[in-house]
């Protein structure tokens, strides 16, 4: 039997913190001023929650692809945002899909879509279900809702070792994808935080960003061709390394978040596994100096794999820094050549801005059994969502949000966001929310800051509290020229701000495209476009 | 008075080869087997060509923006492809625009588009006019045609030195753009072969590729935001370094070739001017080894600025190589750090495939007055189109075409294209056409091969001969999985193959978008979509 996933929270069911671990966590967070009542919310049994009766019966030909059991429906109701976890814990599953279908082939998927169009059924394409933007939660209840779980369409189908490309089905989860590429010595090297539980199709549909700070870290730079099933037919683009032929067809599907079609497979660009690596952590007394050094490094053209600047509070809470300084984590990797000179140059740029490397920089040729970037990243980040879930059960409000802005605009955006969130905390709880910031990606023209919020909750009011903080943060972001997404989608949760930022003629074009490809409007209603 | 541009051929009027230089050129090409009759076609005077009467009178408010003199209309009739030059020389200007307008502001442009929509006038957005795909030639004569020359909307408007970004008007020509960035020590570093005579707006509308072989060489990677006037309103995207918010709005306009709107300005990513440079030429006896070495270099992650592989015939005709070998030209550049180790590693990879560097590799810190990549490239390439024009006047058929394909597919594509063009030459002339190949860009997953064709012509039949060769070449490209464009657009000339390669649902989406943004269908009819 396969290891069970958590229906209500992140990841593996058996990784959820137990009562004792949760108590220790509560004690730790109390130390930095987050009051918790010490009780741990019980996880309900979906079978006892009285989910709304399914309003949908599949045709006989599709019946064996479909499930209606409460656990399956509950697990497909929400994504994995904080507000999803809280609602799951409270048994608020009003938005449960009526039916969950598991196509085993593209033909199954076509048949399911045909049926949905014929019977006016809303369709939610579902990959790993790790959306943090309401992307898989159909809130429009005017029609029955069919969640199509694509994890049955999985596997690396074909590897072109000469061209370093692989054809991979959309429902393939991250670890499965890397495992199947490993015998060829290749890697996609796309490691979003959700890596273990998200799919290639989900990455493509949301224009996911990977763990690496610079270079080809976004999935759109790693894709050579996509195949998409739409109600108006199947679209398959030509696999070429580059083309200037008209507007890019692939770019229409990338970021379309299930509204224009269902991605079934893609040709992606793979590469040799890294062999050389060098890393350093640089300490800065002043955040402004650290920001300037980070900018210098990314504008130098060095392309670090890791260039993660933690602000004071993030350094303290996330990296255990006790002296009030900031940390810039730098790392370089290559499959072909040593990277020590690149790291040395980056450290030199940091020194010129007052930075001090914590430890001697290191260079090594990686042994096959040595921990690689993935493993190291996994150690650091994989446990974070489990802690978040435990804090949610303890009654805290803990969530993250992201943006990207220009270097010239960053200081003002950073100050405004911190201020807005802290004030929202005061308005709600009488005490400021804690906000930390790190850069997840850096570009020559600006950083992608990623904020984490910790605030006191009130049982039953957690979602409302978070929503209030989120509005304050989003308004501050938009007012300061930042983009509005999370991991890295719009979904249903960012629609008000997205609609304001999107150029009106582009909205016209998107609506016209939607009408052309999905005239019945069955695909993921409420996302991106109405 | 400004230096006059050639109305009929490439570039500056005074750079056209004179009779004596043309005679010397004819002698040189006769040596490699291209028979020419020795006469030099006369350049006609547009005033004497009896251009069709303009069918269009601008409203009084727009009259001062418009010109109808024969020279202006003749210069805006065609692009700069071989078939354009030949038709100009023969005085075949049936497709002359009725009127040429020169907006001085976005408001002028909006007024011109409003008038065109109201009076059902076809609009051809015209930047530098260097299209080689029929992109600025309106062949549909059912409506009057207005060519809108955008070179009046020019200049660098704003530079954000912190974020390394500049806001630049779309009608800015390459040299003007670089001249205005130079005082800030910055460069866009986008150098298509047409650089001197093409505009930022044209690069964006055609998804232009620059001179550099790898890295951010395509204009789409250098643009942070665009502003576009459409009949349905003005679209301005948010300037952020990255965003995952829905399908990229900018990507709709990039490559839209004037069919969905007129680009008026863009925020582009600029960078420090390079200071370090290293280059080498590597000799290979076997082309297959050279191809494999080129692939190794680009898959190594080294990102050479130059990685130009010339096949045997290209090495002979283009680089003066006498011993029948091939050449790979390698170059690295950086504004920040020495690049000798990168070049050394690339050369080492070449040696492992049997390559021999011609000369010792060199590393230098560039002096301010030293020739830079631009100047060097200019020397090499700028004269090529002038030679092409002279050969056209001498009666030869000389043209280029491009594609991009996977590494796995390259050998078959290369052989098929050479074979198809040679055979087309035999069918037409009884002797094979000469075809050379070089790589203009290389990607980890494949090269962008660029072919040059030399064939005998027959006075009056040159266009038909070239069209026949082009069909043979295009069929061979498409049959072997290559993309179909030229510099780097579809225009009117590639429609039959583009329509076959484009996914049908994407065509539906594009048509729907066209109807939404340009309901009267006035924008560049015949290009991309009907």
Interface residues (C-beta under 8 A of the other chain):
Chain A: X160 X162 X163 X164 X165 X206 X207 X208 X209 X218 X224 X228 X230 X232 X233 X234 X235 X236 X237 X238 X239 X240 X241 X242 X243 X244 X245 X246 X247 X248 X249 X251 X252 X253 X254 X255 X256 X257 X260 X261 X269 X271 X272 X295 X299 X300 X301 X302 X334 X335 X336 X337 X341 X342 X345 X404 X405 X406 X407 X408 X409 X441 X443 X444 X445 X446 X447 X448 X481 X482 X483 X484 X485 X488 X489 X490 X494 X498 X501 X502 X503 X504 X505 X506 X508 X509 X510 X511 X512 X513 X515 X516 X517 X528
Chain B: X160 X162 X163 X164 X165 X206 X207 X208 X209 X218 X224 X228 X230 X232 X233 X234 X235 X236 X237 X238 X239 X240 X241 X242 X243 X244 X245 X246 X247 X248 X249 X251 X252 X253 X254 X255 X256 X257 X260 X261 X269 X271 X272 X295 X299 X300 X301 X302 X334 X335 X336 X337 X341 X342 X345 X404 X405 X406 X407 X408 X409 X441 X443 X444 X445 X446 X447 X448 X481 X482 X483 X484 X485 X488 X489 X490 X494 X498 X501 X502 X503 X504 X505 X506 X508 X509 X510 X511 X512 X513 X515 X516 X517 X528
